């Protein structure tokens, strides 16, 4: 068990009956704790040369799990990079007033307002450049609900193409972003969107936000631009990471019931080490688990549409390279590239091990049986549809 699994296993009962987690939180906690448990299924490999056997347990596929969350991030990074046009991109961060954060925590459906507001603001900024041409950028939005200290801080990371594509097939490069407009427009769009959702009870808070932020909500842009060669690294670093990596958890003291973790403070990049009660640490983490089927990554502009004219654009990654990049996300290749060893090479005789059988609940499951179960479920879905 990794350190996160040990913490959640030790406090499982308290989490369930003291913190009263949402159903989706409890579901992801159960998955994460049991990730890698052979009783939930595994595959058996054997060496044809010396007969050595190896059992590889199945994973939970939860984004909350540090192991599976990283693999999910790699897969999402790859799929996002396939959409990118071969131009420079700008990485912007759209933040909100601190007084608004609790609204999104109490009613998570309001998180849609953040996406809608960013979409309208970015689209409007490019539309104003030349209304007759209707220049459309491509942009990817990712919701982060956490800051580096793990506290609740919803904000949008947005990767925007430095240029727009017109309806008649003309590309216009854009090297200057009007951040004064972005700040004011984002503040207005978000407050109006939340006002429509919450009604008259939101008027006082809305008025206070205008008073406190006369120049709009803060929109931060990374000083270094994202050229096509480094844009994939930017996506992986800023747009697809899990809440916390196990490498940031320094220690777990079972006697004092505390957890120590570290981070680099955003304002001055100062190294901060924080020790808090284990239950508070758990509370900070699980609040960032999204509702089931909620999309944390959304596409806008060119990247959201499928028009014939858009096929004329040159993509950052050619179709010929996509198969190679997808292979890096496969289990065997990912371990080889990350840790430097082949998990399917026999440790004794160095021959390649072959797949033999699948197991579930410590019982052998034939591939034919598994195939029939999957197909029967698919047939029921098709008939009901």
N, C-alpha and C positions, 0 to 999 in steps of 0.2 A: 504494500500500500504506500502511495506517496503521502506527503505531509498533509495535503488538503483532505485526502480520504480519511486519514487518522483523526483529524480535527472534527470532521462531520460525523464520523462513526462514534466518537466519544460523547458527542452532544446530541445524538440523534433524537432521543426521547425529549430532551428539553426544547429542541427545535420544533418538534411536532406539537407539543402540548403547551409550550410557553410563548413561542414566537407566532404561533398560528399562521403558518405560511400559506400562500395561495396554492391552489392545486397544481399549477404549472411549476411552482417552486419545488414542491414536494416530489413531483415526478422527476425533475432534473437532479435533485439531491439523491434520490434512490438510484438513478442511472449512474451518477458519478461514483457513488460509494461502491457499487457492484461492478464497475468497469474493470474488465480483465479477469473476472471470476469465472473459472472454467465451468461451473455449474450452469452458466447462462449460455453455454455453447462454445465449442472450439473446433479447430481443424487439426487433424493429425497428419504429419509429414514423416516420411521414412527415407533413409538412405539406401539406395539399391545395392550399394557396394558392401557396407559393413552392417547394415540392418539397424542402425541407431534410429530411435523414434524421437519426434519432437511435437509437442502440443502447443498450438498457437491460439490463445483465447480470443473470443470476439470482443469488440469494444462497444461502448454504450452509444456512441454517435451524438452525445449531448454537447452543445456549444459551451455549457457551463464547466464541463470536464476539461482540465488543463491539457490533457493528452489529445482528446478528440476535438477540443476547441481549436487547437493549433492546426490539426489536419483540416478541419473545416475552413479555417482561415486561408490555408494554402490553396484549397480547391476554389474558394470564392475569389481569391486574388487572381488565380489563373483565368477563371471565366470572365472576370471583369476586364482583364487586360486584353482579351480577345475583341472587345468592343471598341477599344481606343483608336481614335483617328491619329495618324502620324503627324501630330503637331505638338507644340508645347502646351502644357496644362498649368493652371494656377490652383494651388491648394489653399482654400479659404475655410475658416472656422466661424460659424455663426453661433454666438452666445446669447444668453437671455439674462434678464434681471433676476437677482437672487430671490426676490419676493414671489416670483412665478414658479419656482421649482416645485413647491409642495402641491401646486395644482396638478402637475403632471404625475406626481407620485400617487395622489389620491384617485385620480381618474386617468388611467393610462391610455384611454382612447384619444385624449388630447394630444398625444405625441404625434398623431397624424397632422396636427396643425403646423408643427415644425417643418415637416416635409412640404406641405402645401405652400407655406409662406416662402421658403427658399426657392421652390420651383417658380412661383409667380414673380419673385424679385429678379432672379437671374434671367428669366425669359423676357421680362419687361425691359431690363437694362439693354439687352441686345436688340430688342425690337425698336427701341428709341433711336438706334444708330441710323436706321434707314427703314422707315415703315413700309415703303413700297416693295423693297426687296425681301423683307421679313427674314432677316438673318437669324438662324437658329444655332445655338451652341450645343455641344454635347457635355453633359455633366452627370456625375455620380454622387449621390448623397448617402452618407452612412451616419446613423444615429449612435452617439455615445451617451450613455446615461451616467457615466462615472468620470470622476477626475482622478488624478494620480494618487490622491489620498483615499480613494474608494468611496468618497461621499457622493451623495446624489447630486448630479450636475448635468442635466440633459443639454446637449448641444449637437450641432450638425457639422460633420466634416464633409466638405464638398470639393470635388476635383472638377475644375471647369476648363474646357478647351479655350485656348487663347485665339479665338476666332469663331465665326459663324458661317453657316452654309445657307445660301439663299434658295428660294423656291425654283429659280431658273438655273441652278447649278453653279453658282459663283461663290468662291470662298473668300471671305474678308478677314484678314488677320487683325487681331486686336491686342495691343500691347499695354494699353492703359485701362485699368478698371477704376471706375468712379466709386471709391469707398465711402465718400460722403453720402452718395445716393444709396449704396447698399445698406449702410447703417440705418438711415432714416426709413427707407422703404421696408426693410425687414422688421423694424419695430412696429411700423404702422400695420403691415400685413398680418403679423402675428397677433397683435392686440385686437385687431378687428375680427380675425378668425376665432380667437378665444371668446371675444364678446358675443359673437353669434351663437357659440356653443353654450356659454354659461349664463347669458341673459343679463338682466339689470343688476344682479348681485356682483357682477365683475366691474361695474362702472367706477367704483372708488379706487380699486387697484389699478385699473387702466389709467385713470387720471394721474395717480401717483407715479406710474412708470414714465409718463410723458414729462412730469416735473423733474424726476431724477435723471432722466436720460434725454436731455434736450437735443443732443447731437446723435441720438439713435442708439440702438444696442451695438455692442462692440463686435465688429467683424474683423477677425485676425487673418492675415495672409502670411504665409511663410516667405521669407525674403528670397530664398533660392527657388528658381522656377523648376518645373518638372519637364525635362526634355524627354523624348520618346524612349531613350535608353535607360533612364532612371525612374521613369514613371511607375514601373511595376514594383520597384522597391518602395516607393511612396505608398502605393496602394496597400502592400503587405504591412507596412509599419503603422500607418495611420488609419486605414479603413477596414482592417479585418482582424484586429487583435482581440484576444479574450480579456476579461476583466482584470485578472491578475495571473502572472506566471509563477510557477512554484519557485523559481529562482529568486523572486522578490520576497518570499517568506523566509526570514532568517532563522527563526526558531519557534518552537511550540513547547511551552513549559506546562506540563500536566499538573505539577504540584501547585503552582501559583495561578493556573488556569488563564494564562495569557499567551498572546501571539505577538511576535515582533516581525514587522515587515519594513521595507524601505522604499523610497522613491526619490526622484529628483524633482524638487519644487519647480513648478512651471514658470513662476515669475523670474527667478534668478538662477535656475538650474542647480540650486544648492542641494546637497545630499541630506535627506531627512530620514531618520529611523524612528519609527513609532511603535510603542508597545501598548496594546489595549486588551481588555478582557476578551476571551475567546468567543463568548456569546455575542459581543458587540462586533467582533470581526466577522462572524457568520452573518449577523444582521446586515452589515454593510454590503456583503457579497451577494446575498440572495435577492436583495431588492432590485438588482440589475438583471435578473432573469426575465426576459420578455414574455409576454403572453403567448400562448401557443398560436402558431401560424402568423404571428406579427412579423412583418418584413422590416428588418433593420437596415437593409440596403435597397435603395431605389434609384432608378435611372430617369433622366430627364432629357428633353430636347432630342438631339440626334440619336442618343443612346436608348431612347424609349420608343422610337418609331421604326417602322420597317417599310420604307418607301423605295421604289425602284431606283430613283435618282441618287439615293444615298450610297448605292453600290459603286458609284464612280469614285468615292473617296478612298484614299490609300490608308490602309490600317497599319497600326504600329507593329503588329505581329502578323506575318503572312500565314495563310492557311497551311503552307508546307511545314511550318515550325510548330503548329498547334499540337500535333500528335506527340512530338518530343516533349513539349512542356507538360502535357497531360500525364505522360509516363512518370514524371517526377513526383506526382501526387499519389502514385500507387504505393501500397504499403511497403513492398520490398525495396523499391527504388528510393523511397523517402528515408528509410532507415540507413541504407547504404550511403546516401549523400550526406545525411546528418551526423551519423555516428561512425562511418568508415568501415562497416562490416556487413557482409551479406547474411541476413537471417536464415536463408535457406541453403547455406553451405554447411555441410557436415563438419562439426568441430574436430572430429577424429581423423577422417580420411580426406576431407576437403572436396568430396564429390557433391554434386547438387542433389538436394533432397526433393522427393516427389510427393505430391498430394495423395493421400490414401483414403481418409474417411472424415466424415463430419460427426460431431457428437453434440447432444443437447440433454441436459439433466443426467449427464454421465452415461447416456445410452446412445448407441450408434444410430444415425439417421442416414438412410440411403438418399442419394441424389435424386433418384426417381421419385421417391416419396415426397421429398421437399418440392420438387418441380410440380407434382400433382396438386399439392396443397396451395402453392402460389397460383397456379392456373385456375383452380376451382374458386379461389377468392376473386380473381380477376373476372371470371365468368359471371359471378354474382353481381359484381359492380356494373358490368356491362348490361346485364339483364335489367337491373334496377334503374339504370340511366335511360 
